[in-house]
Amino acid sequence: MKRFLILVLLLSGCNVGPDYVRPKVETPAAYKEAGEWKPAQPRDAEARGNWWKMYGDPELNALIAQVDISNQTIAAAAAQVRISAAITDQSRAQEWPVVTGTLSRTESKPSSTTGPIIGNVTSKRIIDSLPLGVSWEADLWGRVRRLVESGEATTQASAADLVNARLSAQATLAQTYFQLRTLDAQKKLLDETVAALEKSLELTRNRYAVGVAAQADVVAAQAQLLAARAQAVDLGAQRAPLEHAIAVLLGKPAPSFSIAFAPLAATPPPVPAIGVPAELLERRPDVAAAERNMAAANAQIGVAKAAFFPTATLGGTYGYQTANPAVWFTKPSLFWSVGPSLALTLFDAGRRSAVTDQAVATYDQAVATYRGTVLQAFADVEDNLAALRILEQEAAIQAEAVKAANLSLDLTLNQYKAGIVTYLQVVVAATAALAAQQSEVVILGRRMAASVLLVKALGGGWNPR
């Protein structure tokens, strides 16, 4: 027994399997699209939880504040964190002895033909037992320690998944909200266009009544008005699914949820200068989750390799046993046993080798996933920086196009009133003006969506100052 304990103490510090070292990933020195943004520096320590407030939209603030409360994806991710933590506690519990207690009563009657005197009739016997059993498996090769290491890394990965789920839900809600408000802005534009076309139709009818306009002009004005009304109605079909999607994100039934009409009034917040790409690895929760999954997979290699070594177990039993209840808890009824055991699997047809190969392959897969996540993170930032830069330029050009189209429409209407041109030319000018204004609204919506996607790509918001 003493030698066994000495051996356990000598070997208890051994850990088989590789110690975790984060694999290197190639990180560029700077973002290609980040050269022209004004000086500022996003930091992980700065508040990212309320990044949506930089858009200055009170209703958006109120909606996103509800995401944490009732979003079911976030609730599932939070439950997964608790599951991972409980599994880790299960692994950690293996470091301690297992104590069991049993209270039993056994009734038996020996055979009368097997006793010392053949034919002697023995009576029924009743034996009461109250033993306590103790069993402890020494963690000689670090199997349990590797299990705990893997469990802790998995729990941290689950926590990062929770942060990522929250950020994704918030960003998706903001994107959907801005898409809905973009449709509201288009609806307002079409409503204004319908009102203007109704006046144009009335003007054309009056001109036709006095004989200065053809009936074809009246028909063209009616057709243009009906087309605008149809577009306005169609926006309702596009708006409803967005409203329902927001309801799902908030964990509310779609039939009982609605958002009042309000045109998009916000503009994209100024984007600060983005830090070096390496900082992204510390900000993105999906990168953190992939890195922790990689650490967990590495620890599982040690768990698999520990199976090749013998397991040392120390077990013991202590308690009382008697056939006479009157002397149950007396010293003569006391019994005990203690002893170590050493077990080694000698042949398993390659099962342990296969398990180890699986663990190594799982780790390699986790490394590839981590590196792929990092590459995608860099691409996400570049994509949305490029989108914001290009859309800002496009918006400036489109604003000039709207001015020119509106001026053209005004001039054409004046010419029509003067009898210089036909109403067909008014239709062409009005169609061009409406298309230019709709494009301007759509571009603004795309800029808002790109800014939200940049927030998500950076792993959270930034301080505009």
N, C-alpha and C positions, 0 to 999 in steps of 0.2 A: 504493500500500500504506500509506504513512504517513498519508495523508488518511483512508483507511478506518479505521485504528486510532484516529485522533483522533475520528472520528464515533462509533465504538463507545463510546469513553470518555465522550463527551458524552451519549449516549443511554442508557447502561447503567443509569442510575438511574431511568428512567421506568417507572411501573407503571400500566397501563390498568385500568379497572374500579373499582368503588367500594371504598374501605377499609371494613373491617368495624366496625360500631358495633352493640352489642347493642340490639335493639328494646326499647322500654319495655313493661312489662306492669303491669296494675292490681293492686296488692297492698293488701289491707285493713290497717287499722291494728292489728287484734287479731282473735283467733279468737272467734267468738260463743260457743263451748262451753267456753272456757278460763278462765272467770272464777272458778271455785270451787276450783281445784286448789291444793294447798299450795305455798308459795314454793320454787322451785328453778329452775335455768336450764340447759337442755341446750345443749351447745356442740359444734361440729363437731370441736374438738380432743380432746375426751374419747373414751376408747376405746369404739368401737361394735362391735368384732369379737366380743366375748364377751357381748353383751347378753342372751343366753338364760340366763346364769348367775344372773340376778336372780330366776329362778323356783325356784331351789334344788332342782332335780331332777337327781341325778347321771346317771341313764340318758339324759335329754334332752341333757345336756352331752356324753356320750360319743357319742351319735348325730350331733349336729350337728358335732362335731369331725371326723367322717368325710366330711362333705359336700365339703370342698375337695379331698379326696384322690381321690374316685371319681365324683363327680357329672358326668354326661356333658354336661349343658347348660353347666356352668361350664367344662368342658374345651373345648367348642366355642367359647365366648366368649373363652377365653384364646388359642385358635388364631387367632381373628379379630383380636385385638390384634397378633399377630405378622404376620398378612397385611397389615394396614393399615400397620404399621411398614415392612415390606418394600416396599410400593408407594410409600411416602414416600421411601425410599432410592433407588428407581428414578427418581423425579422429581428428586431432588437430584443424581443422577449426571449429569443433562443439563446441569448448570452447567459441566461439565468437558469438555475435548477427548476425542475418541474416537481411539485409536491402534490401527491394524491392521498386522499384518505378514503377508506372503505369500511363500512359497517356491514357485516354479513353474519348469517346464521345458516349452518349446514346441518341437515338431519340425515342420518344414514343408519342402516342396519346391516352389519356384516353377515356374510353367508355362514350358516351353521355347519357347513361341511369343509370350511377352510381354516378353522381355528386350530389351536393346539390339540384340542380333544375333539375328535370327530363325533358329530352328533350333539355337541354341546350347544344349546340354544342361547344365543347372545341377544341382549335387548337393543332397542333403537338408541342411537347416540345423537346428542345435539351439541354442536360446537359453535360457540360465539367468537367472532374475530373482530378486532378493531386495529388494523395495521395502518401506518403512515408510510408511504413509499416516496423516495427521493431519487430522481434521475437527473444527471447532468452530463451533457456532451461537451467535452473540452474543444474549444475552437482552435485546434492546433495549427491549422493551415490557413486560417483567415476566411473560411467559407462564410461564417455568419457576419464577420466584419465587412466582407465584400457585399453581402446581401444588404446590409444596412447602408453601405455606401451607395449601392445602386438605388435603393429605395429613397434615400435622401435626394439624390440627383433627379429621380423621377418625380418626386414631390415638387422640387424646384421647377422642373419642366412644366408640370401641371399648373403651378402658380403663374408661370410666364404665359402659358396657354390661356389662362383666365384673363390676364392683362390684355393679351392679343384679342381675345373674344370681345372684351369690353371696347377696345379701340375700334375693332372692325364694326361692331354694332353701332357705335357712335358715328363713325365715318359713313357707314351705309345710310344711316338715318339722315345725316346732313346732306349727302348727295341726293337722296330721294326727295328731301324737302326742297332743295334748290331746283330740282327738275320740276317739281310741282309748281313752285313759284314762277318758274320760267313759263310754264303753260298758262299760269294766271296772267302773266305779263302779255303773252300773245293774245289771250282772250280779251284783255283790256284794249289792246291794239285793234283787234278785229271789231270789238264793239264800237270803238271810235270810227273805224272805217265804215261800218254799217250805217252809223248815224250820218256820216258825210255822204255816203252813196244814196241814202234816202233823200237827202236834199238835192243831190244831183238828179235823181229820178224825177222829183217834183219839178225841178227846173226844166228838164227835158220835156216833160208832159206839157208844161206851160208853153214852151217854145213850139211844140207840135200843135197845140191848140190854136196858136195864132199863125201857123203856117210857115214858121221859120226853121223848123226841124222836121226831119223825116221820121216816119213810123219806125224805121230800122233803128234810129237812135234811141227811141223809147224801149224797144225790145232789148237792145244791147245794155242799156242802163239797168233794166230789170234782171237780166241774166247776171250782170256783174254783182248786183245786190244779193241775189239768191246764192251765188257762189261764196260770197263772204259770210253769209249766214250759215251756210253748210260747213265752212271751215270752223266757225265758232262752235257749232254743235259737236263737230268731230273732236275738238279739244276736250270735251267732257269725257269721251270714251278713253282718251289717253290719260286723263287726270285721275279717274276712278281707281285704276290699278295701283297708282303711286300712293294714293291715300290708304288703300288697303295694305300695301306693303309697310307703310309706317305703322299701321295698327298692329301688324304682326311683330314688328320690331319692339313695340311697346308692350307686347303681351296682352293686347286687347282684341275682342271680337270685332271683325271688320264691319258688321252691320250696325254696331252701336258707336262707331267712331267716325268723326268728320273733322275737316279742317276748313275754316272759313276762307273765302276768296280773298287774296291779297297779292298784288303783283310783286315780282322780284324787285326789291329796292336796294339791296346790298351790293357792294362792290368787293372784289377780292382784296384782302388785306395785303399790305406790302410784305414782300418776302425778304427776310434777312439773308446776309451772306451765310452760306452753309459751311459748316466746319469740315475738317478733313474726313474722308470716307471711313477711316478706321473708327471714328467716334460712333458711326452708325451701328457698329457691332455691339455697342453697349446700350444703345437706345431702343433698338427694334426688339419687341418681345418675342417675335417668331424666331429671330436669330438666337436669342437667349434660350428658348425652348429647345431648339435643335442642338445647341451646344450641350445642354444638360442631358438630353436624351443620349448624346454621344458618350458622356461620362458614365451614365447608367449602363450602357451597353458594354463599356470597357470593364466595369466592375463585374459584370456577369461572366466575363472570360475567367476571372479568378474563381468565381463560384464553380464553374464547370471544371476547371483544372484541379480544384480541391478534391473532387470525387476520385481522383487517382490515388489518393493517400489514405492511410488507415484512419478510422474514427475511434477515438478513445472516449469511453463512457464510464462514469462512476455512478453506481446505483446502490441503494440501501433500503432496508425495510425495518421499521421499528413499531412495536405494538403489543397488544395483549390478545391471548387466545386461550380459551378454556372450555371444558365441557361442564363445568360447575359454575353457574352464575354467581354463586356466593363468594368465590375467590377470583372473580374476573380481573379486578384491578390490583391484585396483589403481586408481589415480586415473583412468586413461582410461575405466574401466568405470562410473564414478560418474555418476549422473544425479539431477536433482531438478526439482521444479516447485512453485510456490506462487502462490496468487492468491485474492482475495476474490470473492464473488458476492452479488448482491442479487436476491431473488425476491419477486414480488408476484402474488397471484392477481387477475386482472382480471375474470373472470366465472365464477360458480359457480351461477347460477340461483337465488340466494337461500339457498344452504345455510348459509353463515356467519350470516346473519340469523336463520335458523330455529334454529341451534344457540344463538345468543345469547338468543333468545326462550325457548328451553327452559331455559337456565340461570337466567334471571330468574324464570320460573314455578316452577322447582325451589326457588329461594330463598324465594319467596313461600309455597310449600307448607311449607318448613321453618319459616318464621316462624309459620305457623298451627299447625303441630304443636307448636312450642315453647310458644306461648301456651295451647294446649289442654292440654298436659302440666302447665303451671303451675296452670291452673284445676282440673284433676283432683287435683293434689297438695293444694290447699287443701280441696277437697271430701273427700278421703280422711281428712285430719286431723279435720275437723268431724264426719264420719260416725262415726268410732271414738271420739272424745271424747264424742259424744252417746250412743253405744251403751254405753260404760262408765258414764256417769253414770246413764242410765236403768236399765241392768241392775243396778247397785248398789242402786238404790231397789227394784227388783223383787225382788232377792234378799232384802232385809230383810223385805219383806211376805210372801214365800214361806216364809221361815223361821218366821214366826208362823203361817202356814197349816198348815205341817207339824206344829207343836206342837198346834194345835187338832184336826187330823185324827187324830193319834195319841191324844190324850186322848179323842176321840169313840170311837175303836175300843176303847180300854181300858174305857170305861164301857159300851159296848154288849156287849162280851164278858162283863163281870160280870153284866149284866142277863140275858144268855142263860144263863149258868151258874145264875142264880137262877130261871130259867124265866119271866122277865117278858116277853121278846121272842123272836121266831122267829129261826132262823139266817139268813133272808133279810136281816134288818136288819144282822146281822154282816157278811154279804157286801157290803152297800152301804157300810158303814163301812170295811171293809178295803180295798175298791176305791178309796175316796176317799183313804185314807191312803197307799196305794201310789202313786196318781197324784200326790199332793202331793209325796212324796219324790222321785219321778222328775222332776218339774218342777224341784225344787230342784237336782238333779244337772245337768239340762240347762242351767239358767240359769248354773251355775258354769262349765260347759264353754263356753258362749257368752261369758262374761266373759273367760275365758282366751284364746279366739280373738280377741276384740276387742282385748285388750291386745297380742297379737302383731301384729295388723293396724295398730295405732297405731305400734308400733315400725317397721314397714315404711313406713307413711305418713310418718313423720318422717325417713326415710332412715337409720335406725339407732336404737340404744338411747339411754338417758340414764343419768345418775348419780343413783340414788335418794336420795343425800344432799343 
